Amino acid sequence: MATKNQGFQAMVELCDNCGRETSHEVSVEIRTESKKRENAEFSREPYRITQCQTCGEEKSQRMNNA
């Protein structure tokens, strides 16, 4: 689980690549999942994007698993 580091005002999360908790940049991105044009407007889903500020590893996680 992400925690807020009060000293740096950054998100601190476990980085699998670094093997420890590091500062991460966290954002939300809307992605289109359908490859078909006619269904694209119905296939947009929010993803949580995290990037480790130490090693640069980026992860994305779908937020709506309906």
MMTF fields as JSON, N, C-alpha, C and O atoms, coordinates in Angstrom:
{
  "mmtfVersion": "1.0.0",
  "mmtfProducer": "UNKNOWN",
  "numBonds": 263,
  "numAtoms": 264,
  "numGroups": 66,
  "numChains": 1,
  "numModels": 1,
  "chainsPerModel": [1],
  "groupsPerChain": [66],
  "chainIdList": ["A"],
  "bondAtomList": [4, 2, 8, 6, 12, 10, 16, 14, 20, 18, 24, 22, 28, 26, 32, 30, 36, 34, 40, 38, 44, 42, 48, 46, 52, 50, 56, 54, 60, 58, 64, 62, 68, 66, 72, 70, 76, 74, 80, 78, 84, 82, 88, 86, 92, 90, 96, 94, 100, 98, 104, 102, 108, 106, 112, 110, 116, 114, 120, 118, 124, 122, 128, 126, 132, 130, 136, 134, 140, 138, 144, 142, 148, 146, 152, 150, 156, 154, 160, 158, 164, 162, 168, 166, 172, 170, 176, 174, 180, 178, 184, 182, 188, 186, 192, 190, 196, 194, 200, 198, 204, 202, 208, 206, 212, 210, 216, 214, 220, 218, 224, 222, 228, 226, 232, 230, 236, 234, 240, 238, 244, 242, 248, 246, 252, 250, 256, 254, 260, 258],
  "bondOrderList": [1, 1, 1, 1, 1, 1, 1, 1, 1, 1, 1, 1, 1, 1, 1, 1, 1, 1, 1, 1, 1, 1, 1, 1, 1, 1, 1, 1, 1, 1, 1, 1, 1, 1, 1, 1, 1, 1, 1, 1, 1, 1, 1, 1, 1, 1, 1, 1, 1, 1, 1, 1, 1, 1, 1, 1, 1, 1, 1, 1, 1, 1, 1, 1, 1],
  "groupList": [{"groupName": "MET", "atomNameList": ["N", "CA", "C", "O"], "elementList": ["N", "C", "C", "O"], "formalChargeList": [0, 0, 0, 0], "bondAtomList": [1, 0, 2, 1, 3, 2], "bondOrderList": [1, 1, 2], "singleLetterCode": "M", "chemCompType": "L-PEPTIDE LINKING"}, {"groupName": "ALA", "atomNameList": ["N", "CA", "C", "O"], "elementList": ["N", "C", "C", "O"], "formalChargeList": [0, 0, 0, 0], "bondAtomList": [1, 0, 2, 1, 3, 2], "bondOrderList": [1, 1, 2], "singleLetterCode": "A", "chemCompType": "L-PEPTIDE LINKING"}, {"groupName": "THR", "atomNameList": ["N", "CA", "C", "O"], "elementList": ["N", "C", "C", "O"], "formalChargeList": [0, 0, 0, 0], "bondAtomList": [1, 0, 2, 1, 3, 2], "bondOrderList": [1, 1, 2], "singleLetterCode": "T", "chemCompType": "L-PEPTIDE LINKING"}, {"groupName": "LYS", "atomNameList": ["N", "CA", "C", "O"], "elementList": ["N", "C", "C", "O"], "formalChargeList": [0, 0, 0, 0], "bondAtomList": [1, 0, 2, 1, 3, 2], "bondOrderList": [1, 1, 2], "singleLetterCode": "K", "chemCompType": "L-PEPTIDE LINKING"}, {"groupName": "ASN", "atomNameList": ["N", "CA", "C", "O"], "elementList": ["N", "C", "C", "O"], "formalChargeList": [0, 0, 0, 0], "bondAtomList": [1, 0, 2, 1, 3, 2], "bondOrderList": [1, 1, 2], "singleLetterCode": "N", "chemCompType": "L-PEPTIDE LINKING"}, {"groupName": "GLN", "atomNameList": ["N", "CA", "C", "O"], "elementList": ["N", "C", "C", "O"], "formalChargeList": [0, 0, 0, 0], "bondAtomList": [1, 0, 2, 1, 3, 2], "bondOrderList": [1, 1, 2], "singleLetterCode": "Q", "chemCompType": "L-PEPTIDE LINKING"}, {"groupName": "GLY", "atomNameList": ["N", "CA", "C", "O"], "elementList": ["N", "C", "C", "O"], "formalChargeList": [0, 0, 0, 0], "bondAtomList": [1, 0, 2, 1, 3, 2], "bondOrderList": [1, 1, 2], "singleLetterCode": "G", "chemCompType": "PEPTIDE LINKING"}, {"groupName": "PHE", "atomNameList": ["N", "CA", "C", "O"], "elementList": ["N", "C", "C", "O"], "formalChargeList": [0, 0, 0, 0], "bondAtomList": [1, 0, 2, 1, 3, 2], "bondOrderList": [1, 1, 2], "singleLetterCode": "F", "chemCompType": "L-PEPTIDE LINKING"}, {"groupName": "VAL", "atomNameList": ["N", "CA", "C", "O"], "elementList": ["N", "C", "C", "O"], "formalChargeList": [0, 0, 0, 0], "bondAtomList": [1, 0, 2, 1, 3, 2], "bondOrderList": [1, 1, 2], "singleLetterCode": "V", "chemCompType": "L-PEPTIDE LINKING"}, {"groupName": "GLU", "atomNameList": ["N", "CA", "C", "O"], "elementList": ["N", "C", "C", "O"], "formalChargeList": [0, 0, 0, 0], "bondAtomList": [1, 0, 2, 1, 3, 2], "bondOrderList": [1, 1, 2], "singleLetterCode": "E", "chemCompType": "L-PEPTIDE LINKING"}, {"groupName": "LEU", "atomNameList": ["N", "CA", "C", "O"], "elementList": ["N", "C", "C", "O"], "formalChargeList": [0, 0, 0, 0], "bondAtomList": [1, 0, 2, 1, 3, 2], "bondOrderList": [1, 1, 2], "singleLetterCode": "L", "chemCompType": "L-PEPTIDE LINKING"}, {"groupName": "CYS", "atomNameList": ["N", "CA", "C", "O"], "elementList": ["N", "C", "C", "O"], "formalChargeList": [0, 0, 0, 0], "bondAtomList": [1, 0, 2, 1, 3, 2], "bondOrderList": [1, 1, 2], "singleLetterCode": "C", "chemCompType": "L-PEPTIDE LINKING"}, {"groupName": "ASP", "atomNameList": ["N", "CA", "C", "O"], "elementList": ["N", "C", "C", "O"], "formalChargeList": [0, 0, 0, 0], "bondAtomList": [1, 0, 2, 1, 3, 2], "bondOrderList": [1, 1, 2], "singleLetterCode": "D", "chemCompType": "L-PEPTIDE LINKING"}, {"groupName": "ARG", "atomNameList": ["N", "CA", "C", "O"], "elementList": ["N", "C", "C", "O"], "formalChargeList": [0, 0, 0, 0], "bondAtomList": [1, 0, 2, 1, 3, 2], "bondOrderList": [1, 1, 2], "singleLetterCode": "R", "chemCompType": "L-PEPTIDE LINKING"}, {"groupName": "SER", "atomNameList": ["N", "CA", "C", "O"], "elementList": ["N", "C", "C", "O"], "formalChargeList": [0, 0, 0, 0], "bondAtomList": [1, 0, 2, 1, 3, 2], "bondOrderList": [1, 1, 2], "singleLetterCode": "S", "chemCompType": "L-PEPTIDE LINKING"}, {"groupName": "HIS", "atomNameList": ["N", "CA", "C", "O"], "elementList": ["N", "C", "C", "O"], "formalChargeList": [0, 0, 0, 0], "bondAtomList": [1, 0, 2, 1, 3, 2], "bondOrderList": [1, 1, 2], "singleLetterCode": "H", "chemCompType": "L-PEPTIDE LINKING"}, {"groupName": "ILE", "atomNameList": ["N", "CA", "C", "O"], "elementList": ["N", "C", "C", "O"], "formalChargeList": [0, 0, 0, 0], "bondAtomList": [1, 0, 2, 1, 3, 2], "bondOrderList": [1, 1, 2], "singleLetterCode": "I", "chemCompType": "L-PEPTIDE LINKING"}, {"groupName": "PRO", "atomNameList": ["N", "CA", "C", "O"], "elementList": ["N", "C", "C", "O"], "formalChargeList": [0, 0, 0, 0], "bondAtomList": [1, 0, 2, 1, 3, 2], "bondOrderList": [1, 1, 2], "singleLetterCode": "P", "chemCompType": "L-PEPTIDE LINKING"}, {"groupName": "TYR", "atomNameList": ["N", "CA", "C", "O"], "elementList": ["N", "C", "C", "O"], "formalChargeList": [0, 0, 0, 0], "bondAtomList": [1, 0, 2, 1, 3, 2], "bondOrderList": [1, 1, 2], "singleLetterCode": "Y", "chemCompType": "L-PEPTIDE LINKING"}],
  "groupTypeList": [0, 1, 2, 3, 4, 5, 6, 7, 5, 1, 0, 8, 9, 10, 11, 12, 4, 11, 6, 13, 9, 2, 14, 15, 9, 8, 14, 8, 9, 16, 13, 2, 9, 14, 3, 3, 13, 9, 4, 1, 9, 7, 14, 13, 9, 17, 18, 13, 16, 2, 5, 11, 5, 2, 11, 6, 9, 9, 3, 14, 5, 13, 0, 4, 4, 1],
  "groupIdList": [1, 2, 3, 4, 5, 6, 7, 8, 9, 10, 11, 12, 13, 14, 15, 16, 17, 18, 19, 20, 21, 22, 23, 24, 25, 26, 27, 28, 29, 30, 31, 32, 33, 34, 35, 36, 37, 38, 39, 40, 41, 42, 43, 44, 45, 46, 47, 48, 49, 50, 51, 52, 53, 54, 55, 56, 57, 58, 59, 60, 61, 62, 63, 64, 65, 66],
  "secStructList": [7, 7, 3, 3, 3, 6, 6, 6, 6, 3, 3, 3, 3, 3, 3, 6, 6, 6, 6, 3, 3, 3, 3, 3, 3, 3, 3, 3, 3, 3, 3, 3, 7, 7, 1, 1, 4, 4, 4, 4, 4, 4, 7, 3, 3, 3, 3, 3, 3, 3, 3, 3, 6, 6, 6, 7, 7, 3, 3, 3, 3, 3, 1, 7, 7, 7],
  "xCoordList": [0.841, 0.0, 0.887, 1.926, 0.474, 1.227, 1.04, -0.036, 2.089, 2.018, 2.587, 3.418, 2.143, 2.623, 3.794, 3.646, 4.949, 6.124, 6.056, 6.207, 5.835, 5.615, 6.828, 6.667, 8.043, 9.245, 9.427, 9.871, 9.093, 9.333, 8.057, 8.118, 6.9, 5.622, 5.579, 5.086, 6.085, 6.085, 5.425, 5.355, 4.94, 4.366, 5.508, 6.405, 5.463, 6.485, 5.819, 4.848, 6.346, 5.792, 6.922, 8.075, 6.565, 7.535, 7.822, 6.897, 9.093, 9.514, 10.07, 11.053, 9.434, 9.893, 11.287, 12.07, 11.605, 12.906, 14.017, 15.088, 13.771, 14.764, 14.787, 15.815, 13.638, 13.547, 13.365, 13.614, 12.929, 12.711, 11.694, 11.286, 11.288, 10.357, 11.113, 12.144, 10.587, 11.214, 10.129, 8.943, 10.534, 9.599, 9.093, 9.855, 7.798, 7.177, 6.356, 5.742, 6.356, 5.439, 4.191, 4.289, 3.02, 1.776, 0.809, 0.642, 0.169, -0.811, -1.925, -1.807, -3.0, -4.115, -4.235, -4.175, -4.404, -4.482, -5.696, -5.951, -6.445, -7.569, -7.034, -6.482, -7.202, -6.711, -7.876, -8.843, -7.763, -8.74, -8.262, -7.147, -9.112, -8.718, -9.114, -8.456, -10.155, -10.624, -9.77, -9.394, -9.473, -8.74, -9.69, -9.254, -11.007, -12.005, -12.452, -12.764, -12.479, -12.865, -14.294, -14.561, -15.215, -16.623, -16.921, -17.946, -16.056, -16.27, -15.333, -15.415, -14.473, -13.45, -14.039, -13.497, -15.132, -15.706, -16.269, -16.457, -16.538, -17.076, -16.023, -16.344, -14.789, -13.756, -12.673, -11.565, -12.962, -11.98, -12.041, -13.115, -10.878, -10.789, -9.678, -8.668, -9.859, -8.806, -7.706, -7.986, -6.474, -5.309, -4.482, -4.307, -3.984, -3.073, -1.658, -1.256, -0.906, 0.452, 1.417, 1.278, 2.401, 3.428, 4.797, 5.048, 5.676, 7.048, 8.006, 7.933, 8.91, 9.908, 10.874, 11.401, 11.105, 12.001, 13.464, 14.355, 13.72, 15.09, 15.572, 16.635, 14.784, 15.238, 14.475, 14.913, 13.337, 12.569, 11.552, 10.843, 11.456, 10.484, 9.068, 8.696, 8.281, 6.899, 5.95, 6.188, 4.867, 3.833, 2.486, 2.278, 1.571, 0.196, -0.765, -0.52, -1.86, -2.848, -4.232, -4.54, -5.053, -6.421, -7.181, -7.132, -7.885, -8.567, -10.009, -10.575, -10.615, -12.01, -12.073, -11.972, -12.238, -12.29, -13.708, -13.998, -14.592, -16.009, -16.161, -17.272],
  "yCoordList": [-1.176, 0.0, 1.24, 1.274, 2.234, 3.476, 4.304, 4.32, 4.977, 5.889, 7.223, 7.298, 8.267, 9.608, 9.922, 9.894, 10.218, 10.585, 12.095, 12.884, 12.49, 13.897, 14.783, 15.969, 14.229, 15.033, 15.462, 16.58, 14.592, 14.885, 15.147, 15.563, 14.909, 15.038, 14.156, 14.582, 12.952, 11.984, 10.701, 10.445, 9.896, 8.603, 7.608, 7.522, 6.863, 5.855, 4.491, 4.202, 3.656, 2.329, 1.325, 1.686, 0.058, -1.009, -1.139, -1.268, -1.105, -1.305, -2.719, -3.057, -3.549, -4.924, -4.963, -5.857, -4.029, -3.988, -3.595, -4.201, -2.603, -2.141, -3.055, -3.189, -3.683, -4.544, -3.797, -4.349, -2.536, -1.738, -0.647, -0.463, 0.074, 1.181, 2.386, 2.781, 2.96, 4.131, 5.14, 4.812, 6.356, 7.385, 7.02, 6.562, 7.229, 6.94, 8.14, 8.839, 8.364, 9.316, 8.511, 7.461, 8.991, 8.256, 9.134, 10.32, 8.513, 9.246, 8.285, 7.069, 8.852, 8.067, 8.406, 9.57, 7.37, 7.535, 6.766, 5.643, 7.366, 6.681, 6.014, 6.679, 4.689, 3.934, 3.288, 2.832, 3.26, 2.576, 1.148, 0.915, 0.193, -1.207, -1.896, -2.857, -1.443, -2.098, -1.696, -0.532, -2.654, -2.385, -1.938, -1.364, -2.205, -1.858, -0.414, 0.012, 0.328, 1.742, 1.94, 2.858, 1.088, 1.299, 1.066, 1.535, 0.357, 0.102, 0.901, 0.788, 1.68, 2.382, 3.277, 3.348, 3.953, 4.872, 4.16, 4.778, 2.865, 2.098, 1.283, 0.594, 1.353, 0.5, 1.29, 0.784, 2.494, 3.294, 2.94, 2.872, 2.718, 2.331, 3.124, 3.444, 3.446, 4.147, 3.174, 2.063, 3.609, 2.842, 3.7, 4.899, 3.078, 3.726, 3.442, 2.284, 4.496, 4.383, 4.829, 5.918, 3.974, 4.339, 4.212, 3.28, 5.154, 5.095, 5.341, 6.362, 4.381, 4.485, 5.615, 5.676, 6.494, 7.622, 7.236, 8.041, 5.999, 5.52, 4.782, 5.094, 3.794, 2.964, 3.22, 2.786, 3.918, 4.237, 3.189, 3.385, 2.079, 1.044, 1.594, 2.259, 1.303, 1.779, 0.592, -0.43, 0.742, -0.282, 0.373, 1.541, -0.41, 0.073, -0.98, -2.182, -0.509, -1.396, -0.856, 0.311, -1.72, -1.341, -1.107, -1.931, 0.022, 0.376, -0.105, -0.239, -0.368, -0.767, -2.185, -2.383, -3.165, -4.554, -5.078, -6.171, -4.301, -4.692, -5.711, -6.164],
  "zCoordList": [0.0, 0.0, 0.0, 0.659, -0.73, -0.82, 0.448, 1.045, 0.835, 1.973, 1.554, 0.65, 2.205, 1.91, 2.83, 4.052, 2.26, 3.022, 3.27, 2.337, 4.501, 4.817, 4.546, 4.262, 4.629, 4.404, 2.961, 2.702, 2.016, 0.608, -0.174, -1.331, 0.44, -0.25, -1.5, -2.545, -1.395, -2.489, -2.011, -0.809, -2.947, -2.619, -2.443, -3.281, -1.348, -1.075, -1.196, -0.497, -2.086, -2.33, -2.469, -2.707, -2.316, -2.512, -4.002, -4.803, -4.376, -5.76, -5.867, -5.208, -6.704, -6.879, -7.485, -7.165, -8.339, -8.997, -8.015, -8.02, -7.187, -6.195, -4.961, -4.297, -4.664, -3.501, -2.192, -1.12, -2.271, -1.062, -1.355, -2.502, -0.322, -0.507, -1.043, -0.5, -2.113, -2.739, -3.11, -3.106, -3.427, -3.884, -5.27, -6.122, -5.485, -6.769, -7.233, -6.426, -8.523, -9.134, -9.48, -10.115, -9.07, -9.264, -10.055, -9.77, -11.07, -11.865, -12.293, -12.142, -12.825, -13.355, -14.835, -15.23, -15.641, -17.09, -17.611, -17.177, -18.537, -19.167, -20.429, -21.306, -20.515, -21.663, -22.401, -21.792, -23.723, -24.563, -24.753, -25.22, -24.388, -24.438, -25.736, -26.136, -26.4, -27.617, -28.814, -28.957, -29.66, -30.897, -32.009, -33.007, -31.834, -32.848, -32.664, -31.552, -33.751, -33.697, -33.21, -32.434, -33.659, -33.334, -31.851, -31.356, -31.135, -29.705, -28.803, -27.58, -29.369, -28.591, -27.502, -26.399, -27.801, -26.82, -25.591, -24.543, -25.723, -24.606, -23.867, -22.899, -24.304, -23.709, -22.986, -22.806, -22.575, -21.842, -20.362, -19.765, -19.789, -18.378, -17.692, -18.32, -16.4, -15.657, -15.212, -14.762, -15.347, -14.899, -13.947, -14.166, -12.9, -11.952, -12.437, -12.551, -12.723, -13.247, -12.153, -11.596, -11.851, -10.874, -11.529, -12.292, -11.225, -11.73, -10.575, -9.891, -10.373, -9.317, -9.651, -10.762, -8.706, -8.919, -8.738, -9.007, -8.281, -8.12, -9.362, -9.897, -9.827, -10.952, -12.246, -13.312, -12.174, -13.368, -13.78, -14.767, -13.054, -13.415, -13.337, -12.37, -14.378, -14.44, -14.405, -15.049, -13.642, -13.549, -13.779, -13.453, -14.351, -14.505, -13.962, -14.074, -13.375, -12.784, -13.145, -12.902, -13.725, -14.055, -12.762, -11.848, -12.683, -11.437, -11.394, -10.309, -12.54, -12.587, -13.136, -14.347, -12.27, -12.699, -12.768, -12.283, -13.369, -13.508, -14.627, -14.902]
}
